[in-house]
Amino acid sequence: MDTWLAILLIIVALVAGVALGFYLARQSMMKYLKENPPINEQMIRVMMAQMGRKPSEKQVRQMMAQLNKIQDKQK
């Protein structure tokens, strides 16, 4: 009977570890995204305006395409 108890405890500990790991990873990712939001078109417009440029819609879309291309390569 002790062997079954040991196997059961190992399985319970494994399931609890997976659940806890998932929860902590999710919390960590949510915190990261809150502190470092992904770049969107509005952010690009603001950055270009701060540099003294008034971007056209075409330029904004080109920048977004370039950023998406870079992000796809990193995956």
C-alpha positions as CSV (number, residue, x, y, z in Angstrom):
1,M,0.0,0.0,0.0
2,D,2.9,2.4,0.6
3,T,4.0,2.2,-3.0
4,W,0.6,3.3,-4.2
5,L,0.6,6.2,-1.8
6,A,4.0,7.3,-3.0
7,I,2.9,7.1,-6.6
8,L,-0.2,9.1,-5.8
9,L,1.7,11.7,-4.0
10,I,4.2,12.1,-6.9
11,I,1.3,12.5,-9.3
12,V,-0.4,15.1,-7.1
13,A,2.8,17.0,-6.7
14,L,3.4,17.0,-10.4
15,V,-0.1,18.3,-11.2
16,A,0.3,21.0,-8.5
17,G,3.7,22.0,-9.9
18,V,2.3,22.3,-13.4
19,A,-0.7,24.4,-12.2
20,L,1.5,26.7,-10.1
21,G,4.1,27.1,-12.9
22,F,1.3,28.0,-15.3
23,Y,-0.1,30.5,-12.9
24,L,3.3,32.2,-12.1
25,A,4.2,32.3,-15.8
26,R,0.9,33.9,-16.7
27,Q,1.3,36.5,-13.9
28,S,4.8,37.3,-15.1
29,M,3.7,37.7,-18.7
30,M,0.8,40.0,-17.7
31,K,3.2,42.2,-15.6
32,Y,5.7,42.4,-18.5
33,L,3.0,43.4,-21.0
34,K,1.6,46.0,-18.6
35,E,5.1,47.5,-18.1
36,N,6.1,47.1,-21.8
37,P,3.0,47.3,-24.1
38,P,3.5,46.2,-27.7
39,I,4.1,49.0,-30.2
40,N,1.0,50.0,-32.2
41,E,0.3,52.5,-34.9
42,Q,-0.5,55.3,-32.5
43,M,2.8,54.9,-30.7
44,I,4.6,55.2,-34.1
45,R,2.8,58.4,-34.9
46,V,3.7,59.9,-31.5
47,M,7.4,58.9,-31.9
48,M,7.6,60.4,-35.4
49,A,5.8,63.6,-34.2
50,Q,8.4,63.9,-31.3
51,M,11.1,63.7,-34.0
52,G,9.5,66.6,-35.8
53,R,8.0,64.6,-38.6
54,K,4.4,64.3,-39.7
55,P,4.1,60.7,-41.0
56,S,1.7,59.7,-43.7
57,E,-0.5,56.7,-43.3
58,K,1.8,54.8,-45.8
59,Q,4.9,55.5,-43.7
60,V,3.1,54.3,-40.5
61,R,2.0,51.1,-42.3
62,Q,5.5,50.5,-43.6
63,M,7.0,50.9,-40.1
64,M,4.4,48.4,-38.7
65,A,5.2,45.9,-41.4
66,Q,8.9,46.2,-40.7
67,L,8.3,45.7,-36.9
68,N,6.1,42.7,-37.5
69,K,8.7,41.2,-39.9
70,I,11.4,41.6,-37.2
71,Q,9.2,40.1,-34.5
72,D,8.4,37.1,-36.8
73,K,12.1,36.5,-37.3
74,Q,12.7,36.4,-33.6
75,K,10.1,33.7,-33.0
